Amino acid sequence: MEAFFISFGSAFLAGAINAVAGGGTLITFPALLWLGLDPVVANITNTVALWIGSLSGAFGFRKEFKEIKSLIAPFFLSSALGAVAGALLLLNTPSQTFRSVVPFLIFFAVSMLALSEAIKRLISRFSFEERGLYLPLPLFLQFLTGVYGSYFGAGIGIMMLASLTLSGIHRIHTANALKNLLGFSINLLG
């Protein structure tokens, strides 16, 4: 019964956090470890739980896709390829190795969340459209986000918003719409 309350409570809290800001994985993943799951199994369980929320978030913002029709396919493909690479990396990482890497991944995710506003301000200063880098660099960053997101996942929201801002998407609702769709692809394939 205790496991149910821990699972339900952490999932509920993580869902609320993800709806507002992101970072719910930093609640659910440790809870799954505390319940005794192997780190790789906990990570996969967490990823499976997230894809439904990402899909519903994308559906909620579906009107925003009209503005960015030409960006959906390249970013989706980049995310999907990265997610497959990250999933293969995770499946080929021994559990003990993954367990030793997890503290660094959590530190990275917490750092990304803590610095998210500074990262957004820094990135918003760049106009890659003027430099002819309209898509190659953001797509490469999105591929790396797909790899990381499929391998671990915590903090991918801010990483995606950074790559989307670099591609010229500056409206937050439009960026969130595509972020949710890309998060869905990463979590589904991961």
C-alpha positions in Angstrom: 0.0 0.0 0.0 2.9 2.3 0.8 4.3 1.8 -2.7 1.0 2.8 -4.2 0.9 6.1 -2.3 4.6 6.9 -3.2 3.9 6.1 -6.9 0.7 8.0 -7.0 1.9 10.9 -5.0 5.1 11.4 -7.0 3.3 11.0 -10.3 0.7 13.5 -9.3 3.3 16.0 -8.1 5.5 15.5 -11.2 2.5 16.0 -13.5 1.7 19.3 -11.8 5.3 20.4 -12.0 5.6 19.4 -15.7 2.4 21.3 -16.5 3.8 24.5 -15.1 7.5 24.4 -15.7 9.0 21.0 -16.3 11.3 18.8 -14.2 8.9 16.2 -13.0 11.3 13.5 -13.7 13.4 14.8 -10.8 10.5 13.7 -8.6 9.4 10.4 -10.2 12.8 8.9 -11.0 14.1 9.0 -7.4 10.7 7.8 -6.2 11.0 4.8 -8.5 14.5 4.1 -7.3 13.3 4.4 -3.7 10.7 1.7 -4.4 13.5 -0.6 -5.4 13.4 -0.5 -9.2 16.6 -1.0 -11.1 17.8 2.4 -12.4 17.4 1.4 -16.1 13.9 0.0 -15.4 13.0 3.1 -13.4 14.2 5.3 -16.3 12.2 3.3 -18.9 9.1 3.3 -16.6 9.4 7.1 -16.3 9.8 7.6 -20.0 6.7 5.5 -20.8 4.7 7.5 -18.3 5.8 10.8 -19.9 4.8 10.3 -23.5 1.1 10.5 -22.8 1.5 13.9 -21.1 3.6 15.2 -24.0 1.0 14.1 -26.5 -1.9 15.7 -24.6 0.2 18.9 -24.3 0.8 19.0 -28.1 -2.9 18.4 -28.7 -3.8 21.3 -26.4 -1.5 23.6 -28.4 -2.5 22.2 -31.9 -3.6 25.6 -33.2 0.0 26.9 -32.9 1.2 24.4 -35.5 -0.2 26.5 -38.3 2.7 29.0 -37.9 5.4 26.5 -38.0 4.3 23.8 -40.5 7.6 23.8 -42.4 9.6 23.2 -39.1 7.5 20.2 -37.8 8.9 17.5 -40.1 12.7 18.4 -39.8 12.5 18.8 -36.0 10.4 15.6 -35.6 12.9 13.6 -37.7 15.9 15.0 -35.8 14.2 14.2 -32.5 13.2 10.7 -33.6 16.7 9.9 -34.9 18.3 11.1 -31.6 15.7 9.2 -29.6 16.5 6.0 -31.3 20.3 6.6 -30.8 19.6 7.4 -27.1 17.5 4.3 -26.6 20.1 2.0 -28.2 22.7 3.6 -25.9 20.5 3.0 -22.8 19.8 -0.6 -23.8 23.5 -1.2 -24.2 24.6 0.5 -21.0 25.1 -2.0 -18.1 22.8 -1.2 -15.1 25.7 -0.6 -12.8 27.3 1.9 -15.3 24.0 3.7 -15.6 23.6 3.8 -11.8 27.0 5.5 -11.6 26.1 8.0 -14.3 22.7 9.0 -12.8 24.0 11.5 -10.2 25.7 13.4 -13.0 22.6 13.3 -15.2 20.5 14.6 -12.3 23.0 17.3 -11.6 22.9 18.3 -15.3 19.1 18.3 -15.3 18.9 20.4 -12.1 21.5 22.8 -13.6 19.5 23.2 -16.8 16.3 23.9 -14.8 18.0 26.3 -12.5 19.7 28.2 -15.3 16.7 28.0 -17.7 15.9 31.7 -17.6 19.5 32.7 -18.2 19.8 30.2 -21.0 16.6 31.6 -22.6 17.9 35.2 -22.3 21.3 34.3 -23.8 19.8 32.4 -26.7 17.2 35.0 -27.5 20.1 37.4 -28.4 21.1 35.3 -31.4 19.4 35.5 -34.7 20.6 32.5 -36.7 18.2 33.3 -39.5 20.5 36.2 -40.5 23.6 34.1 -40.4 22.3 31.3 -42.6 22.1 28.9 -39.7 18.4 28.9 -39.6 18.0 25.1 -39.3 21.3 23.1 -39.3 22.5 24.1 -35.8 19.1 23.9 -34.1 18.4 20.6 -35.8 21.7 19.2 -34.5 21.0 20.5 -31.0 17.6 18.8 -31.3 19.2 15.5 -32.3 21.5 15.7 -29.2 18.4 16.5 -27.1 16.7 13.4 -28.5 19.8 11.3 -27.6 19.9 12.7 -24.1 16.1 12.7 -23.7 15.8 9.1 -24.7 18.8 8.1 -22.5 17.6 9.9 -19.4 15.1 12.6 -20.0 15.1 15.1 -17.1 15.5 18.7 -18.3 14.8 18.1 -22.0 12.1 20.8 -22.1 14.5 23.6 -21.6 16.9 22.0 -24.1 14.2 21.8 -26.7 13.1 25.4 -26.0 16.7 26.5 -26.6 17.0 24.8 -30.0 13.5 26.0 -31.0 14.4 29.6 -30.1 17.6 29.3 -32.2 15.4 28.2 -35.2 13.5 31.5 -35.0 10.5 30.4 -32.9 10.1 33.2 -30.4 6.4 32.9 -29.3 6.3 30.7 -26.2 3.0 29.0 -27.0 4.3 28.0 -30.5 7.6 26.8 -29.0 5.7 24.8 -26.3 3.4 23.3 -28.9 6.4 21.9 -30.9 8.3 21.1 -27.6 5.4 18.9 -26.5 5.2 17.1 -29.9 8.9 16.5 -30.0 8.8 15.3 -26.3 6.2 12.9 -27.4 8.4 11.5 -30.2 11.4 11.3 -27.9 9.5 9.6 -25.1 7.6 7.2 -27.4 10.7 6.1 -29.3 12.8 6.0 -26.1 
